[in-house]
Amino acid sequence: MKYGELNLGQIEAIANKLGGMEGVQRFLSGELVVKVVEKSFAIWKTIVLGRNTSPGEYRNALKANGCHIGDYADQILNKVKVSETETQLDLIVMTVAELGFKKGAIRKQIYDRAIELGLELCPAEVGPALRLRYPDQPYGEWLRISMDPITDSDGDPGVFGVDRDGDERWLYCDFGSPDGFWDAGSRWVFVVPRK
């Protein structure tokens, strides 16, 4: 059999999805066409990148707006490539569970699933830009930015976190190893591509 990895239960499920044997016959004759349905996502926030022209400018703006920057976040901020032109990005927040991992997942699985669903990773600049433009973040909310990790001074990969800890708004750095485990409730920010 060409598709030996399918078991009888899976084959039966496919037949049921097609509407039983009548649907299977219609599919095989070309009468019934199966289309991939594009998933649509509710946009959580739209931000603009490129309003600050350098990591230093972001750092100054964050401090001027009462935001705190963690030591490791400050280190990776130095390596962020800032957009040369103003660019709007539509963002969505999804939990690891919403991505289909009810018991949690490693970062690589989280990113792979989001991309499979049609989302994109964030440019690293989303971290400081979102921290700056999200002053009303709810108490206790912790968001991770889905980005290609940037190494800190210890050589460890890091991703930005945008957190509200009590009255303090933070730009943090979280461990960005592809094997790092995140529980089902962990919340990640992704880009919703514009069509």
C-alpha positions as CSV (number, residue, x, y, z in Angstrom):
1,M,0.0,0.0,0.0
2,K,1.4,3.4,-1.0
3,Y,0.3,5.1,2.3
4,G,1.1,2.3,4.7
5,E,1.2,4.7,7.7
6,L,-2.6,5.1,7.6
7,N,-4.6,2.6,9.6
8,L,-8.1,1.5,9.0
9,G,-9.5,3.9,11.5
10,Q,-7.9,6.9,9.8
11,I,-9.1,5.7,6.4
12,E,-12.6,5.4,7.8
13,A,-12.3,8.9,9.3
14,I,-11.4,10.3,5.8
15,A,-14.4,8.5,4.3
16,N,-16.6,10.0,6.9
17,K,-15.3,13.5,6.3
18,L,-16.1,13.1,2.7
19,G,-19.7,12.1,3.5
20,G,-19.4,8.4,3.5
21,M,-19.1,6.1,0.5
22,E,-21.2,8.4,-1.7
23,G,-18.8,11.2,-1.0
24,V,-15.8,9.0,-1.6
25,Q,-17.2,8.1,-5.1
26,R,-17.9,11.7,-5.9
27,F,-14.4,12.7,-4.8
28,L,-12.8,9.9,-6.9
29,S,-14.9,10.9,-10.0
30,G,-13.9,14.6,-9.6
31,E,-17.4,15.8,-8.7
32,L,-16.4,16.6,-5.2
33,V,-13.3,18.9,-4.7
34,V,-11.6,19.3,-1.4
35,K,-10.2,22.8,-0.7
36,V,-7.9,23.9,2.1
37,V,-9.7,26.4,4.2
38,E,-7.5,29.4,5.0
39,K,-7.5,30.0,8.7
40,S,-8.4,33.6,9.7
41,F,-7.1,35.1,12.9
42,A,-8.5,37.9,15.0
43,I,-5.9,40.6,15.2
44,W,-5.0,41.5,18.8
45,K,-2.9,44.6,18.2
46,T,-1.3,46.5,15.3
47,I,2.0,48.1,15.9
48,V,4.4,50.2,13.8
49,L,8.1,49.3,13.6
50,G,10.7,51.8,12.6
51,R,9.5,54.8,14.6
52,N,12.7,54.5,16.7
53,T,15.8,54.4,14.6
54,S,18.2,52.5,16.8
55,P,18.4,50.2,19.8
56,G,19.7,53.2,21.8
57,E,16.7,55.2,20.8
58,Y,14.4,52.4,21.9
59,R,16.3,52.2,25.2
60,N,15.9,55.9,25.9
61,A,12.2,55.9,24.9
62,L,11.5,52.8,27.2
63,K,13.2,54.5,30.2
64,A,11.4,57.8,29.5
65,N,8.1,56.0,29.6
66,G,8.8,54.3,32.9
67,C,9.6,50.8,31.4
68,H,12.2,48.6,33.0
69,I,14.7,46.6,30.9
70,G,16.2,43.4,32.2
71,D,20.0,43.0,32.0
72,Y,19.9,40.2,29.4
73,A,17.1,42.0,27.5
74,D,19.4,45.1,27.4
75,Q,22.2,42.9,25.9
76,I,20.1,41.5,23.1
77,L,18.5,44.8,22.5
78,N,21.9,46.0,21.3
79,K,21.8,43.4,18.5
80,V,18.3,44.2,17.2
81,K,18.1,45.2,13.6
82,V,15.7,48.2,13.6
83,S,13.4,48.7,10.6
84,E,14.6,51.5,8.3
85,T,11.1,52.4,7.3
86,E,7.8,52.6,9.2
87,T,6.2,49.2,8.9
88,Q,2.8,48.1,10.3
89,L,2.5,44.6,11.7
90,D,-0.7,42.9,12.9
91,L,-0.1,40.8,16.0
92,I,-2.0,37.9,17.6
93,V,-1.4,36.3,21.0
94,M,-1.8,32.5,21.3
95,T,-1.3,30.1,24.1
96,V,0.7,26.9,23.6
97,A,-2.6,25.1,24.2
98,E,-4.4,27.1,21.5
99,L,-1.6,25.9,19.2
100,G,-2.6,22.4,20.0
101,F,-0.2,21.4,22.7
102,K,-2.4,20.8,25.8
103,K,0.5,19.6,27.9
104,G,3.0,22.2,26.7
105,A,5.7,22.0,24.0
106,I,9.2,23.0,23.2
107,R,9.9,26.3,21.4
108,K,10.7,24.6,18.1
109,Q,7.3,22.8,18.1
110,I,5.5,26.1,19.1
111,Y,7.1,28.0,16.2
112,D,6.6,25.1,13.7
113,R,2.9,24.8,14.5
114,A,2.3,28.6,14.3
115,I,4.0,28.7,10.9
116,E,2.0,25.6,9.8
117,L,-1.2,27.6,10.7
118,G,-0.1,30.5,8.5
119,L,1.4,32.8,11.2
120,E,4.8,34.3,11.1
121,L,7.6,34.9,13.6
122,C,8.1,38.5,14.8
123,P,11.1,40.6,13.9
124,A,13.0,41.1,17.1
125,E,12.1,44.8,17.1
126,V,8.6,43.8,18.1
127,G,9.9,43.2,21.6
128,P,10.9,46.8,22.5
129,A,8.2,48.3,20.2
130,L,5.4,46.3,21.9
131,R,6.7,47.1,25.4
132,L,6.7,50.8,24.5
133,R,3.2,50.8,22.9
134,Y,1.5,48.6,25.4
135,P,1.3,50.8,28.5
136,D,-2.1,49.3,29.6
137,Q,-0.8,45.7,29.8
138,P,-2.8,43.9,32.5
139,Y,-1.2,43.1,35.8
140,G,0.5,39.7,35.8
141,E,0.5,39.2,32.0
142,W,3.6,37.7,30.5
143,L,4.0,37.6,26.8
144,R,6.8,35.9,24.8
145,I,7.8,37.3,21.4
146,S,8.2,34.6,18.8
147,M,11.4,35.7,17.2
148,D,14.7,34.2,16.1
149,P,16.7,34.1,19.3
150,I,19.6,36.5,19.8
151,T,22.6,35.5,21.9
152,D,23.3,37.3,25.1
153,S,26.8,38.0,26.5
154,D,27.0,34.4,27.9
155,G,26.3,33.0,24.4
156,D,22.8,31.8,25.5
157,P,19.9,32.3,23.0
158,G,17.2,34.7,24.2
159,V,13.8,35.9,23.1
160,F,12.1,39.0,24.4
161,G,9.3,38.9,27.0
162,V,6.9,41.8,27.6
163,D,5.7,41.6,31.1
164,R,3.7,43.5,33.7
165,D,5.0,42.7,37.2
166,G,2.9,44.7,39.7
167,D,3.2,48.3,38.8
168,E,6.3,47.7,36.7
169,R,6.3,47.2,33.0
170,W,9.3,45.1,31.8
171,L,11.1,44.2,28.7
172,Y,12.7,40.8,29.7
173,C,14.8,38.2,28.0
174,D,13.7,34.6,28.2
175,F,15.7,31.5,27.4
176,G,15.4,30.9,23.7
177,S,16.7,27.4,23.2
178,P,14.8,25.4,20.6
179,D,14.5,22.6,23.2
180,G,13.2,24.9,26.0
181,F,9.9,23.7,27.3
182,W,6.9,26.0,27.7
183,D,3.7,25.0,29.5
184,A,0.3,25.0,27.9
185,G,-0.7,28.4,29.3
186,S,2.4,30.3,28.0
187,R,1.4,33.1,25.8
188,W,3.3,33.9,22.6
189,V,3.0,36.9,20.2
190,F,3.0,36.1,16.4
191,V,2.6,38.2,13.2
192,V,-0.6,37.7,11.2
193,P,0.5,38.2,7.6
194,R,-1.5,40.7,5.6
195,K,-3.0,39.4,2.4
